[in-house]
């Protein structure tokens, strides 16, 4: 089994949360691999900016999620850990990174986010931070 560590952000602007839409229609949170000599915090800030064009600052650590998936190219099971951070943006301006497979990067009202988000682990992380998002 291969181990992989990623980091991402639940980015808030007012009462909205940043979501990314993939080419296949799935809505997800921005996240990506932690690079060598990089902290999870640094990776979260970098990945949010790379995938969405949004500059955000970390407010606090939310927690981590673990799951496994099969890497089809290498035919290996990957044990993944994702560190999540609550982040605040100073602007709603965003640009999706098309080369990473994202067709949209936008802030969605907090009441609609849970219904749009594709993965249960990301839905749980969003539920944890909703109490910090103003009405």
N, CA, C and O of each residue as an XYZ file, in Angstrom:
540
protein
N       0.838     -1.186      0.000
C       0.000      0.000      0.000
C       0.881      1.248      0.000
O       1.930      1.288      0.643
N       0.433      2.254     -0.731
C       1.137      3.526     -0.834
C       0.445      4.530      0.087
O      -0.782      4.544      0.181
N       1.232      5.372      0.769
C       0.647      6.423      1.604
C       0.804      7.771      0.912
O       1.833      8.057      0.300
N      -0.240      8.593      1.023
C      -0.238      9.911      0.390
C      -0.830     10.915      1.383
O      -1.812     10.616      2.064
N      -0.229     12.104      1.462
C      -0.727     13.150      2.357
C      -1.092     14.372      1.522
O      -0.302     14.845      0.706
N      -2.293     14.867      1.743
C      -2.768     16.066      1.052
C      -3.258     17.074      2.071
O      -3.400     16.766      3.254
N      -3.516     18.287      1.591
C      -4.069     19.337      2.441
C      -4.992     20.194      1.588
O      -4.795     20.347      0.382
N      -6.003     20.747      2.247
C      -6.942     21.579      1.511
C      -7.625     22.576      2.415
O      -7.393     22.623      3.623
N      -8.478     23.374      1.791
C      -9.140     24.427      2.545
C     -10.632     24.498      2.316
O     -11.128     24.292      1.208
N     -11.336     24.796      3.401
C     -12.732     25.206      3.313
C     -12.648     26.726      3.384
O     -12.504     27.309      4.458
N     -12.741     27.355      2.213
C     -12.497     28.793      2.090
C     -13.817     29.541      2.155
O     -14.739     29.280      1.382
N     -13.887     30.478      3.095
C     -15.113     31.229      3.352
C     -14.934     32.687      2.933
O     -13.882     33.290      3.143
N     -15.983     33.228      2.342
C     -16.081     34.669      2.091
C     -17.502     35.052      2.489
O     -18.463     34.688      1.812
N     -17.628     35.786      3.588
C     -18.965     36.111      4.102
C     -19.707     34.841      4.461
O     -19.234     34.057      5.283
N     -20.886     34.625      3.842
C     -21.677     33.427      4.141
C     -21.584     32.393      3.011
O     -22.480     31.565      2.846
N     -20.503     32.448      2.242
C     -20.324     31.534      1.114
C     -19.023     30.750      1.247
O     -18.065     31.201      1.875
N     -19.015     29.560      0.637
C     -17.868     28.653      0.678
C     -17.417     28.359     -0.744
O     -18.237     28.137     -1.634
N     -16.104     28.360     -0.947
C     -15.518     28.099     -2.266
C     -15.647     26.625     -2.635
O     -15.237     25.744     -1.879
N     -16.224     26.373     -3.813
C     -16.277     25.025     -4.372
C     -15.713     25.047     -5.784
O     -15.768     26.059     -6.482
N     -15.171     23.907     -6.184
C     -14.644     23.734     -7.533
C     -15.491     22.684     -8.248
O     -15.865     21.665     -7.666
N     -15.783     22.952     -9.516
C     -16.554     21.994    -10.310
C     -15.629     21.335    -11.325
O     -14.961     22.007    -12.110
N     -15.605     20.001    -11.293
C     -14.784     19.223    -12.223
C     -15.495     19.102    -13.582
O     -16.688     19.377    -13.704
N     -14.732     18.685    -14.588
C     -15.303     18.476    -15.919
C     -16.466     17.481    -15.890
O     -17.397     17.586    -16.688
N     -16.407     16.505    -14.955
C     -17.462     15.495    -14.878
C     -18.693     15.968    -14.100
O     -19.652     15.212    -13.939
N     -18.670     17.217    -13.615
C     -19.816     17.771    -12.903
C     -19.740     17.688    -11.391
O     -20.588     18.256    -10.704
N     -18.734     16.986    -10.848
C     -18.590     16.862     -9.394
C     -18.127     18.178     -8.779
O     -17.220     18.827     -9.300
N     -18.754     18.570     -7.668
C     -18.332     19.734     -6.892
C     -17.467     19.248     -5.747
O     -17.852     18.329     -5.024
N     -16.289     19.861     -5.571
C     -15.330     19.439     -4.553
C     -14.688     20.660     -3.886
O     -14.806     21.789     -4.362
N     -14.011     20.396     -2.780
C     -13.205     21.418     -2.111
C     -11.799     21.394     -2.700
O     -11.349     20.350     -3.172
N     -11.090     22.539     -2.681
C      -9.714     22.557     -3.186
C      -8.758     21.833     -2.232
O      -8.764     22.065     -1.023
N      -7.942     20.953     -2.807
C      -6.944     20.221     -2.017
C      -5.919     19.617     -2.950
O      -6.147     19.511     -4.155
N      -4.781     19.220     -2.386
C      -3.753     18.569     -3.185
C      -2.630     18.048     -2.317
O      -2.604     18.261     -1.105
N      -1.712     17.368     -2.952
C      -0.608     16.722     -2.235
C       0.321     17.719     -1.553
O       0.602     18.802     -2.066
N       0.783     17.309     -0.382
C       1.817     18.064      0.325
C       3.141     17.690     -0.334
O       3.489     16.513     -0.430
N       3.875     18.707     -0.786
C       5.148     18.464     -1.463
C       6.279     18.307     -0.458
O       6.143     18.663      0.713
N       7.394     17.769     -0.932
C       8.575     17.576     -0.084
C       9.003     18.926      0.497
O       8.986     19.939     -0.203
N       9.384     18.936      1.774
C       9.826     20.140      2.495
C       8.729     21.202      2.594
O       9.030     22.394      2.667
N       7.470     20.783      2.598
C       6.345     21.707      2.712
C       5.453     21.224      3.854
O       5.229     20.024      4.008
N       4.946     22.166      4.654
C       4.015     21.794      5.717
C       2.606     21.636      5.131
O       2.330     22.096      4.023
N       1.738     20.994      5.872
C       0.345     20.845      5.431
C      -0.307     22.220      5.289
O      -1.081     22.445      4.359
N      -0.001     23.133      6.200
C      -0.544     24.503      6.120
C      -0.131     25.186      4.811
O      -0.953     25.782      4.116
N       1.162     25.084      4.496
C       1.678     25.698      3.264
C       1.021     25.069      2.034
O       0.671     25.766      1.081
N       0.859     23.749      2.067
C       0.242     23.046      0.939
C      -1.208     23.479      0.756
O      -1.655     23.667     -0.376
N      -1.948     23.640      1.851
C      -3.351     24.056      1.760
C      -3.472     25.429      1.095
O      -4.299     25.623      0.203
N      -2.654     26.368      1.530
C      -2.684     27.720      0.948
C      -2.304     27.667     -0.532
O      -2.951     28.301     -1.366
N      -1.257     26.913     -0.856
C      -0.796     26.797     -2.243
C      -1.856     26.142     -3.124
O      -2.153     26.634     -4.213
N      -2.424     25.037     -2.657
C      -3.407     24.310     -3.461
C      -4.668     25.139     -3.707
O      -5.205     25.134     -4.815
N      -5.139     25.847     -2.687
C      -6.312     26.709     -2.875
C      -6.026     27.737     -3.960
O      -6.859     27.970     -4.836
N      -4.849     28.350     -3.903
C      -4.504     29.362     -4.914
C      -4.327     28.731     -6.301
O      -4.847     29.244     -7.291
N      -3.588     27.611     -6.365
C      -3.345     26.978     -7.666
C      -4.635     26.521     -8.345
O      -4.799     26.698     -9.552
N      -5.547     25.937     -7.573
C      -6.755     25.369     -8.176
C      -7.861     26.380     -8.426
O      -8.717     26.164     -9.284
N      -7.850     27.494     -7.677
C      -8.975     28.437     -7.782
C      -8.575     29.878     -8.057
O      -9.419     30.694     -8.428
N      -7.286     30.204     -7.879
C      -6.854     31.587     -8.022
C      -7.206     32.451     -6.819
O      -7.016     33.667     -6.850
N      -7.719     31.832     -5.760
C      -8.134     32.568     -4.561
C      -6.985     32.613     -3.553
O      -6.404     31.585     -3.203
N      -6.674     33.825     -3.095
C      -5.689     33.993     -2.018
C      -6.458     33.969     -0.706
O      -7.372     34.765     -0.491
N      -6.077     33.049      0.163
C      -6.798     32.883      1.423
C      -5.812     32.714      2.570
O      -4.679     32.273      2.379
N      -6.269     33.072      3.763
C      -5.443     32.895      4.959
C      -6.108     31.866      5.865
O      -7.334     31.761      5.922
N      -5.280     31.118      6.563
C      -5.793     30.082      7.460
C      -6.304     30.712      8.745
O      -5.637     31.540      9.364
N      -7.501     30.299      9.126
C      -8.111     30.719     10.395
C      -7.791     29.672     11.468
O      -7.336     30.004     12.563
N      -8.039     28.400     11.129
C      -7.744     27.328     12.077
C      -7.748     25.972     11.387
O      -8.283     25.808     10.290
N      -7.135     25.008     12.063
C      -7.116     23.625     11.599
C      -8.471     23.006     11.909
O      -8.990     23.171     13.013
N      -9.048     22.294     10.945
C     -10.351     21.659     11.153
C     -10.191     20.212     11.585
O     -10.866     19.749     12.504
N      -9.288     19.499     10.912
C      -9.100     18.088     11.223
C      -8.599     17.340     10.004
O      -8.330     17.923      8.954
N      -8.479     16.019     10.174
C      -7.996     15.205      9.065
C      -9.003     14.124      8.727
O      -9.835     13.737      9.548
N      -8.903     13.648      7.497
C      -9.761     12.583      6.995
C      -8.843     11.515      6.404
O      -7.808     11.833      5.819
N      -9.228     10.257      6.559
C      -8.473      9.142      5.981
C      -9.389      8.347      5.065
O     -10.557      8.122      5.384
N      -8.858      7.928      3.936
C      -9.597      7.011      3.065
C      -8.616      6.287      2.157
O      -7.448      6.665      2.059
N      -9.094      5.256      1.502
C      -8.271      4.526      0.545
C      -8.930      4.604     -0.832
O     -10.150      4.715     -0.955
N      -8.095      4.542     -1.848
C      -8.593      4.473     -3.217
C      -7.606      3.679     -4.047
O      -6.460      3.475     -3.644
N      -8.057      3.232     -5.210
C      -7.176      2.462     -6.088
C      -6.637      3.363     -7.181
O      -7.399      3.963     -7.939
N      -5.297      3.455     -7.258
C      -4.631      4.172     -8.335
C      -4.627      3.231     -9.535
O      -3.879      2.254     -9.565
N      -5.454      3.528    -10.505
C      -5.633      2.639    -11.651
C      -4.365      2.533    -12.499
O      -4.027      1.449    -12.974
N      -3.662      3.654    -12.692
C      -2.439      3.644    -13.513
C      -1.389      2.680    -12.961
O      -0.775      1.917    -13.708
N      -1.193      2.727    -11.639
C      -0.140      1.917    -11.016
C      -0.688      0.634    -10.396
O       0.076     -0.178     -9.873
N      -2.016      0.448    -10.452
C      -2.672     -0.716     -9.882
C      -2.277     -0.931     -8.414
O      -1.926     -2.037     -8.003
N      -2.343      0.160     -7.636
C      -1.992      0.103     -6.219
C      -3.101      0.730     -5.381
O      -3.810      1.631     -5.829
N      -3.234      0.231     -4.157
C      -4.151      0.828     -3.192
C      -3.401      1.965     -2.504
O      -2.265      1.788     -2.065
N      -4.037      3.132     -2.410
C      -3.426      4.307     -1.782
C      -4.193      4.626     -0.503
O      -5.418      4.746     -0.511
N      -3.449      4.762      0.600
C      -4.023      5.190      1.876
C      -3.769      6.685      1.975
O      -2.625      7.124      2.088
N      -4.841      7.460      1.934
C      -4.701      8.910      1.857
C      -5.139      9.586      3.157
O      -6.152      9.222      3.756
N      -4.359     10.568      3.574
C      -4.695     11.442      4.698
C      -4.817     12.852      4.137
O      -3.925     13.328      3.434
N      -5.930     13.520      4.451
C      -6.123     14.902      4.017
C      -6.285     15.771      5.260
O      -7.149     15.517      6.098
N      -5.443     16.799      5.370
C      -5.538     17.784      6.452
C      -6.364     18.960      5.932
O      -6.073     19.516      4.874
N      -7.399     19.330      6.690
C      -8.303     20.409      6.270
C      -8.165     21.630      7.161
O      -8.011     21.517      8.377
N      -8.224     22.802      6.535
C      -8.114     24.081      7.243
C      -9.296     24.973      6.893
O      -9.738     25.023      5.746
N      -9.797     25.672      7.899
C     -10.779     26.724      7.672
C      -9.984     27.941      7.225
O      -9.035     28.355      7.891
N     -10.381     28.513      6.087
C      -9.640     29.634      5.518
C     -10.592     30.766      5.171
O     -11.781     30.548      4.939
N     -10.053     31.974      5.141
C     -10.841     33.160      4.820
C     -10.245     33.841      3.595
O      -9.037     34.059      3.506
N     -11.128     34.170      2.650
C     -10.698     34.889      1.449
C     -11.050     36.360      1.595
O     -12.002     36.709      2.295
N     -10.285     37.223      0.936
C     -10.555     38.661      0.966
C     -11.328     39.130     -0.258
O     -11.652     40.311     -0.387
N     -11.623     38.181     -1.162
C     -12.326     38.515     -2.398
C     -13.037     37.267     -2.909
O     -12.631     36.146     -2.602
N     -14.092     37.462     -3.684
C     -14.794     36.331     -4.299
C     -14.259     36.044     -5.701
O     -14.762     35.157     -6.391
N     -13.258     36.781     -6.114
C     -12.688     36.592     -7.437
C     -11.977     35.245     -7.493
O     -11.146     34.933     -6.640
N     -12.315     34.448     -8.509
C     -11.706     33.127     -8.635
C     -11.577     32.733    -10.101
O     -12.335     33.188    -10.958
N     -10.589     31.869    -10.367
C     -10.327     31.381    -11.721
C     -10.031     29.885    -11.620
O      -9.033     29.504    -11.008
N     -10.875     29.025    -12.206
C     -10.621     27.588    -12.104
C      -9.391     27.168    -12.914
O      -9.120     27.713    -13.985
N      -8.661     26.200    -12.388
C      -7.474     25.699    -13.085
C      -7.912     24.573    -14.025
O      -8.083     23.428    -13.607
N      -8.086     24.916    -15.278
C      -8.606     23.961    -16.259
C      -7.671     22.785    -16.489
O      -8.136     21.676    -16.753
N      -6.350     23.001    -16.393
C      -5.420     21.887    -16.634
C      -5.501     20.826    -15.531
O      -5.041     19.699    -15.715
N      -6.086     21.188    -14.389
C      -6.310     20.231    -13.301
C      -7.704     19.607    -13.375
O      -8.075     18.787    -12.535
N      -8.468     20.005    -14.392
C      -9.786     19.411    -14.578
C     -10.941     20.190    -13.975
O     -12.039     19.652    -13.839
N     -10.715     21.446    -13.610
C     -11.779     22.255    -13.012
C     -12.344     23.227    -14.042
O     -11.595     23.932    -14.718
N     -13.673     23.260    -14.158
C     -14.313     24.164    -15.123
C     -14.942     25.370    -14.437
O     -15.305     26.347    -15.092
N     -15.069     25.292    -13.102
C     -15.660     26.409    -12.378
C     -15.077     26.468    -10.973
O     -14.839     25.438    -10.341
N     -14.851     27.684    -10.496
C     -14.426     27.935     -9.116
C     -15.292     29.078     -8.647
O     -15.185     30.194     -9.155
N     -16.156     28.806     -7.673
C     -17.100     29.835     -7.265
C     -17.485     29.688     -5.798
O     -17.391     28.605     -5.222
N     -17.914     30.779     -5.215
C     -18.383     30.765     -3.836
C     -19.885     30.490     -3.846
O     -20.652     31.175     -4.523
N     -20.289     29.475     -3.083
C     -21.677     29.034     -3.018
C     -22.216     29.346     -1.620
O     -21.515     29.156     -0.627
N     -23.466     29.827     -1.544
C     -24.079     30.121     -0.244
C     -24.014     28.886      0.649
O     -24.230     27.765      0.190
N     -23.715     29.098      1.916
C     -23.482     27.996      2.852
C     -24.652     27.023      2.944
O     -24.442     25.844      3.231
N     -25.885     27.488      2.706
C     -27.053     26.607      2.790
C     -27.146     25.633      1.621
O     -27.865     24.638      1.708
N     -26.440     25.898      0.540
C     -26.518     25.049     -0.653
C     -25.314     24.120     -0.815
O     -25.355     23.178     -1.607
N     -24.257     24.386     -0.074
C     -22.994     23.657     -0.257
C     -23.132     22.165      0.025
O     -22.651     21.347     -0.758
N     -23.781     21.795      1.130
C     -23.886     20.378      1.505
C     -24.610     19.558      0.444
O     -24.304     18.380      0.261
N     -25.565     20.165     -0.256
C     -26.307     19.444     -1.293
C     -25.497     19.265     -2.571
O     -25.729     18.319     -3.324
N     -24.547     20.166     -2.824
C     -23.748     20.109     -4.049
C     -22.514     19.219     -3.933
O     -22.135     18.554     -4.897
N     -21.890     19.205     -2.764
C     -20.592     18.551     -2.609
C     -20.688     17.050     -2.880
O     -21.625     16.394     -2.425
N     -19.728     16.512     -3.614
C     -19.773     15.132     -4.101
C     -19.461     14.091     -3.024
O     -20.172     13.093     -2.904
N     -18.399     14.318     -2.238
C     -17.892     13.267     -1.358
C     -18.332     13.456      0.086
O     -18.362     14.571      0.607
N     -18.681     12.314      0.733
C     -19.153     12.348      2.122
C     -18.121     12.912      3.086
O     -18.474     13.651      4.005
N     -16.827     12.569      2.888
C     -15.804     13.064      3.817
C     -15.714     14.593      3.735
O     -15.507     15.248      4.756
N     -15.867     15.173      2.532
C     -15.838     16.627      2.396
C     -17.116     17.242      2.979
O     -17.080     18.338      3.540
N     -18.241     16.536      2.845
C     -19.502     17.012      3.432
C     -19.376     17.100      4.958
O     -19.858     18.051      5.574
N     -18.721     16.096      5.562
C     -18.524     16.099      7.023
C     -17.649     17.267      7.463
O     -17.923     17.906      8.479
N     -16.589     17.546      6.693
C     -15.701     18.665      7.024
C     -16.470     19.980      6.921
O     -16.316     20.856      7.771
N     -17.289     20.120      5.896
C     -18.082     21.343      5.735
C     -19.048     21.510      6.907
O     -19.209     22.617      7.421
N     -19.689     20.429      7.333
C     -20.608     20.503      8.483
C     -19.881     21.007      9.731
O     -20.451     21.750     10.531
N     -18.623     20.599      9.892
C     -17.842     21.048     11.050
C     -17.623     22.557     11.043
O     -17.588     23.176     12.106
N     -17.475     23.164      9.856
C     -17.149     24.588      9.798
C     -18.372     25.499      9.651
O     -18.253     26.713      9.816
N     -19.534     24.939      9.348
C     -20.709     25.794      9.125
C     -21.051     26.668     10.338
O     -21.591     27.762     10.179
N     -20.746     26.202     11.518
C     -21.047     27.012     12.720
C     -20.195     28.286     12.791
O     -20.532     29.227     13.509
N     -19.078     28.304     12.031
C     -18.208     29.485     12.004
C     -18.574     30.472     10.894
O     -18.048     31.584     10.843
N     -19.485     30.054     10.003
C     -19.852     30.884      8.846
C     -21.067     31.723      9.206
O     -22.079     31.177      9.645
N     -20.990     33.039      9.031
C     -22.123     33.904      9.391
C     -23.352     33.623      8.534
O     -23.244     33.127      7.412
N     -24.514     33.948      9.077
C     -25.768     33.775      8.332
C     -25.904     34.892      7.389
O     -26.886     34.961      6.650
